[in-house]
């Protein structure tokens, strides 16, 4: 580790200490609607022609998860790139549902 790593950790810790009063608030009467969205750019990387997938998940109107990653394989069409992104998005939903129903209330 370098001095810059220690500086980054200290900055993160200061941020966390200053935001302990922040969080997500879910009213009791709010329905538990978990919704996921995905998108991709076809062959967005100029060097290897791989697409990038982006996903986000909402519970009600609150954003609870987002992710962006270069796809592992080269998609041969826009539809294939979108299909890979949708698969990544849908794979997270059962995990999030399990976590939501097994976490202590």
PyMOL CGO cylinders between C-alpha atoms (Angstrom):
from pymol import cmd
from pymol.cgo import CYLINDER

trace = [
    CYLINDER, 0.00, 0.00, 0.00, 1.06, 3.52, -0.76, 0.3, 1, 1, 1, 1, 1, 1,
    CYLINDER, 1.06, 3.52, -0.76, 0.45, 6.82, 0.98, 0.3, 1, 1, 1, 1, 1, 1,
    CYLINDER, 0.45, 6.82, 0.98, -2.25, 7.59, -1.59, 0.3, 1, 1, 1, 1, 1, 1,
    CYLINDER, -2.25, 7.59, -1.59, -4.16, 4.44, -0.52, 0.3, 1, 1, 1, 1, 1, 1,
    CYLINDER, -4.16, 4.44, -0.52, -4.10, 5.55, 3.11, 0.3, 1, 1, 1, 1, 1, 1,
    CYLINDER, -4.10, 5.55, 3.11, -5.30, 8.99, 2.08, 0.3, 1, 1, 1, 1, 1, 1,
    CYLINDER, -5.30, 8.99, 2.08, -8.20, 7.45, 0.13, 0.3, 1, 1, 1, 1, 1, 1,
    CYLINDER, -8.20, 7.45, 0.13, -9.22, 5.25, 3.08, 0.3, 1, 1, 1, 1, 1, 1,
    CYLINDER, -9.22, 5.25, 3.08, -9.16, 8.25, 5.42, 0.3, 1, 1, 1, 1, 1, 1,
    CYLINDER, -9.16, 8.25, 5.42, -11.34, 10.21, 3.01, 0.3, 1, 1, 1, 1, 1, 1,
    CYLINDER, -11.34, 10.21, 3.01, -13.85, 7.34, 2.82, 0.3, 1, 1, 1, 1, 1, 1,
    CYLINDER, -13.85, 7.34, 2.82, -13.94, 7.03, 6.61, 0.3, 1, 1, 1, 1, 1, 1,
    CYLINDER, -13.94, 7.03, 6.61, -14.54, 10.78, 7.02, 0.3, 1, 1, 1, 1, 1, 1,
    CYLINDER, -14.54, 10.78, 7.02, -17.39, 10.53, 4.50, 0.3, 1, 1, 1, 1, 1, 1,
    CYLINDER, -17.39, 10.53, 4.50, -18.97, 7.58, 6.31, 0.3, 1, 1, 1, 1, 1, 1,
    CYLINDER, -18.97, 7.58, 6.31, -18.68, 9.26, 9.71, 0.3, 1, 1, 1, 1, 1, 1,
    CYLINDER, -18.68, 9.26, 9.71, -20.35, 12.38, 8.33, 0.3, 1, 1, 1, 1, 1, 1,
    CYLINDER, -20.35, 12.38, 8.33, -23.28, 10.51, 6.77, 0.3, 1, 1, 1, 1, 1, 1,
    CYLINDER, -23.28, 10.51, 6.77, -24.38, 8.16, 9.58, 0.3, 1, 1, 1, 1, 1, 1,
    CYLINDER, -24.38, 8.16, 9.58, -27.72, 9.99, 9.77, 0.3, 1, 1, 1, 1, 1, 1,
    CYLINDER, -27.72, 9.99, 9.77, -28.52, 9.29, 6.10, 0.3, 1, 1, 1, 1, 1, 1,
    CYLINDER, -28.52, 9.29, 6.10, -30.29, 6.22, 4.80, 0.3, 1, 1, 1, 1, 1, 1,
    CYLINDER, -30.29, 6.22, 4.80, -33.19, 4.88, 2.79, 0.3, 1, 1, 1, 1, 1, 1,
    CYLINDER, -33.19, 4.88, 2.79, -36.65, 5.36, 4.24, 0.3, 1, 1, 1, 1, 1, 1,
    CYLINDER, -36.65, 5.36, 4.24, -39.49, 3.03, 3.31, 0.3, 1, 1, 1, 1, 1, 1,
    CYLINDER, -39.49, 3.03, 3.31, -42.94, 3.94, 4.69, 0.3, 1, 1, 1, 1, 1, 1,
    CYLINDER, -42.94, 3.94, 4.69, -44.98, 0.98, 5.95, 0.3, 1, 1, 1, 1, 1, 1,
    CYLINDER, -44.98, 0.98, 5.95, -47.74, 1.61, 3.43, 0.3, 1, 1, 1, 1, 1, 1,
    CYLINDER, -47.74, 1.61, 3.43, -45.30, 1.68, 0.48, 0.3, 1, 1, 1, 1, 1, 1,
    CYLINDER, -45.30, 1.68, 0.48, -45.68, -1.41, -1.70, 0.3, 1, 1, 1, 1, 1, 1,
    CYLINDER, -45.68, -1.41, -1.70, -42.61, -3.60, -2.10, 0.3, 1, 1, 1, 1, 1, 1,
    CYLINDER, -42.61, -3.60, -2.10, -42.25, -3.33, -5.86, 0.3, 1, 1, 1, 1, 1, 1,
    CYLINDER, -42.25, -3.33, -5.86, -38.79, -4.38, -6.95, 0.3, 1, 1, 1, 1, 1, 1,
    CYLINDER, -38.79, -4.38, -6.95, -38.17, -3.19, -10.51, 0.3, 1, 1, 1, 1, 1, 1,
    CYLINDER, -38.17, -3.19, -10.51, -35.04, -3.58, -12.61, 0.3, 1, 1, 1, 1, 1, 1,
    CYLINDER, -35.04, -3.58, -12.61, -33.96, -1.70, -15.72, 0.3, 1, 1, 1, 1, 1, 1,
    CYLINDER, -33.96, -1.70, -15.72, -31.12, -2.49, -18.09, 0.3, 1, 1, 1, 1, 1, 1,
    CYLINDER, -31.12, -2.49, -18.09, -29.45, -0.99, -21.13, 0.3, 1, 1, 1, 1, 1, 1,
    CYLINDER, -29.45, -0.99, -21.13, -26.33, -1.58, -23.16, 0.3, 1, 1, 1, 1, 1, 1,
    CYLINDER, -26.33, -1.58, -23.16, -24.22, 0.09, -25.80, 0.3, 1, 1, 1, 1, 1, 1,
    CYLINDER, -24.22, 0.09, -25.80, -23.40, -2.12, -28.75, 0.3, 1, 1, 1, 1, 1, 1,
    CYLINDER, -23.40, -2.12, -28.75, -19.64, -2.42, -29.32, 0.3, 1, 1, 1, 1, 1, 1,
    CYLINDER, -19.64, -2.42, -29.32, -18.94, 0.68, -27.26, 0.3, 1, 1, 1, 1, 1, 1,
    CYLINDER, -18.94, 0.68, -27.26, -15.28, -0.13, -26.59, 0.3, 1, 1, 1, 1, 1, 1,
    CYLINDER, -15.28, -0.13, -26.59, -13.22, 0.96, -29.59, 0.3, 1, 1, 1, 1, 1, 1,
    CYLINDER, -13.22, 0.96, -29.59, -10.33, -1.43, -28.91, 0.3, 1, 1, 1, 1, 1, 1,
    CYLINDER, -10.33, -1.43, -28.91, -12.04, -4.78, -28.40, 0.3, 1, 1, 1, 1, 1, 1,
    CYLINDER, -12.04, -4.78, -28.40, -15.62, -4.00, -29.63, 0.3, 1, 1, 1, 1, 1, 1,
    CYLINDER, -15.62, -4.00, -29.63, -17.19, -5.24, -26.38, 0.3, 1, 1, 1, 1, 1, 1,
    CYLINDER, -17.19, -5.24, -26.38, -20.45, -3.72, -25.21, 0.3, 1, 1, 1, 1, 1, 1,
    CYLINDER, -20.45, -3.72, -25.21, -21.14, -2.23, -21.79, 0.3, 1, 1, 1, 1, 1, 1,
    CYLINDER, -21.14, -2.23, -21.79, -24.14, -3.31, -19.71, 0.3, 1, 1, 1, 1, 1, 1,
    CYLINDER, -24.14, -3.31, -19.71, -25.85, -1.02, -17.24, 0.3, 1, 1, 1, 1, 1, 1,
    CYLINDER, -25.85, -1.02, -17.24, -28.53, -1.98, -14.72, 0.3, 1, 1, 1, 1, 1, 1,
    CYLINDER, -28.53, -1.98, -14.72, -30.41, -0.31, -11.91, 0.3, 1, 1, 1, 1, 1, 1,
    CYLINDER, -30.41, -0.31, -11.91, -32.97, -1.59, -9.41, 0.3, 1, 1, 1, 1, 1, 1,
    CYLINDER, -32.97, -1.59, -9.41, -35.68, 0.33, -7.58, 0.3, 1, 1, 1, 1, 1, 1,
    CYLINDER, -35.68, 0.33, -7.58, -37.83, -0.54, -4.60, 0.3, 1, 1, 1, 1, 1, 1,
    CYLINDER, -37.83, -0.54, -4.60, -40.84, 1.69, -5.09, 0.3, 1, 1, 1, 1, 1, 1,
    CYLINDER, -40.84, 1.69, -5.09, -39.32, 5.01, -6.10, 0.3, 1, 1, 1, 1, 1, 1,
    CYLINDER, -39.32, 5.01, -6.10, -36.00, 4.47, -4.26, 0.3, 1, 1, 1, 1, 1, 1,
    CYLINDER, -36.00, 4.47, -4.26, -32.89, 3.48, -6.19, 0.3, 1, 1, 1, 1, 1, 1,
    CYLINDER, -32.89, 3.48, -6.19, -31.25, 0.64, -4.25, 0.3, 1, 1, 1, 1, 1, 1,
    CYLINDER, -31.25, 0.64, -4.25, -28.73, -0.82, -6.70, 0.3, 1, 1, 1, 1, 1, 1,
    CYLINDER, -28.73, -0.82, -6.70, -26.90, 0.06, -9.89, 0.3, 1, 1, 1, 1, 1, 1,
    CYLINDER, -26.90, 0.06, -9.89, -24.15, -1.56, -11.88, 0.3, 1, 1, 1, 1, 1, 1,
    CYLINDER, -24.15, -1.56, -11.88, -22.18, -0.91, -15.04, 0.3, 1, 1, 1, 1, 1, 1,
    CYLINDER, -22.18, -0.91, -15.04, -19.72, -3.35, -16.54, 0.3, 1, 1, 1, 1, 1, 1,
    CYLINDER, -19.72, -3.35, -16.54, -18.08, -4.21, -19.83, 0.3, 1, 1, 1, 1, 1, 1,
    CYLINDER, -18.08, -4.21, -19.83, -19.56, -7.44, -21.14, 0.3, 1, 1, 1, 1, 1, 1,
    CYLINDER, -19.56, -7.44, -21.14, -17.36, -10.55, -21.09, 0.3, 1, 1, 1, 1, 1, 1,
    CYLINDER, -17.36, -10.55, -21.09, -17.98, -11.48, -24.71, 0.3, 1, 1, 1, 1, 1, 1,
    CYLINDER, -17.98, -11.48, -24.71, -18.32, -9.62, -28.00, 0.3, 1, 1, 1, 1, 1, 1,
    CYLINDER, -18.32, -9.62, -28.00, -21.97, -9.29, -28.98, 0.3, 1, 1, 1, 1, 1, 1,
    CYLINDER, -21.97, -9.29, -28.98, -22.72, -9.79, -32.67, 0.3, 1, 1, 1, 1, 1, 1,
    CYLINDER, -22.72, -9.79, -32.67, -25.79, -7.55, -32.64, 0.3, 1, 1, 1, 1, 1, 1,
    CYLINDER, -25.79, -7.55, -32.64, -27.54, -4.84, -30.65, 0.3, 1, 1, 1, 1, 1, 1,
    CYLINDER, -27.54, -4.84, -30.65, -30.19, -7.36, -29.66, 0.3, 1, 1, 1, 1, 1, 1,
    CYLINDER, -30.19, -7.36, -29.66, -27.57, -9.74, -28.27, 0.3, 1, 1, 1, 1, 1, 1,
    CYLINDER, -27.57, -9.74, -28.27, -25.93, -6.94, -26.26, 0.3, 1, 1, 1, 1, 1, 1,
    CYLINDER, -25.93, -6.94, -26.26, -29.35, -5.96, -24.84, 0.3, 1, 1, 1, 1, 1, 1,
    CYLINDER, -29.35, -5.96, -24.84, -30.14, -9.61, -24.05, 0.3, 1, 1, 1, 1, 1, 1,
    CYLINDER, -30.14, -9.61, -24.05, -26.89, -9.98, -22.09, 0.3, 1, 1, 1, 1, 1, 1,
    CYLINDER, -26.89, -9.98, -22.09, -27.66, -6.77, -20.16, 0.3, 1, 1, 1, 1, 1, 1,
    CYLINDER, -27.66, -6.77, -20.16, -31.22, -7.93, -19.40, 0.3, 1, 1, 1, 1, 1, 1,
    CYLINDER, -31.22, -7.93, -19.40, -29.91, -11.29, -18.19, 0.3, 1, 1, 1, 1, 1, 1,
    CYLINDER, -29.91, -11.29, -18.19, -27.51, -9.56, -15.82, 0.3, 1, 1, 1, 1, 1, 1,
    CYLINDER, -27.51, -9.56, -15.82, -30.32, -7.36, -14.51, 0.3, 1, 1, 1, 1, 1, 1,
    CYLINDER, -30.32, -7.36, -14.51, -32.73, -10.25, -14.01, 0.3, 1, 1, 1, 1, 1, 1,
    CYLINDER, -32.73, -10.25, -14.01, -30.11, -12.40, -12.26, 0.3, 1, 1, 1, 1, 1, 1,
    CYLINDER, -30.11, -12.40, -12.26, -29.89, -9.82, -9.46, 0.3, 1, 1, 1, 1, 1, 1,
    CYLINDER, -29.89, -9.82, -9.46, -33.62, -9.68, -8.68, 0.3, 1, 1, 1, 1, 1, 1,
    CYLINDER, -33.62, -9.68, -8.68, -33.97, -13.07, -6.90, 0.3, 1, 1, 1, 1, 1, 1,
    CYLINDER, -33.97, -13.07, -6.90, -30.88, -12.30, -4.84, 0.3, 1, 1, 1, 1, 1, 1,
    CYLINDER, -30.88, -12.30, -4.84, -32.30, -8.92, -3.83, 0.3, 1, 1, 1, 1, 1, 1,
    CYLINDER, -32.30, -8.92, -3.83, -35.69, -10.44, -2.98, 0.3, 1, 1, 1, 1, 1, 1,
    CYLINDER, -35.69, -10.44, -2.98, -34.03, -13.09, -0.82, 0.3, 1, 1, 1, 1, 1, 1,
    CYLINDER, -34.03, -13.09, -0.82, -32.00, -10.42, 0.98, 0.3, 1, 1, 1, 1, 1, 1,
    CYLINDER, -32.00, -10.42, 0.98, -35.06, -8.23, 1.54, 0.3, 1, 1, 1, 1, 1, 1,
    CYLINDER, -35.06, -8.23, 1.54, -37.13, -11.01, 3.08, 0.3, 1, 1, 1, 1, 1, 1,
    CYLINDER, -37.13, -11.01, 3.08, -34.37, -12.56, 5.21, 0.3, 1, 1, 1, 1, 1, 1,
    CYLINDER, -34.37, -12.56, 5.21, -32.87, -9.37, 6.65, 0.3, 1, 1, 1, 1, 1, 1,
    CYLINDER, -32.87, -9.37, 6.65, -33.76, -8.52, 10.23, 0.3, 1, 1, 1, 1, 1, 1,
    CYLINDER, -33.76, -8.52, 10.23, -36.66, -6.08, 10.37, 0.3, 1, 1, 1, 1, 1, 1,
]
cmd.load_cgo(trace, "trace")
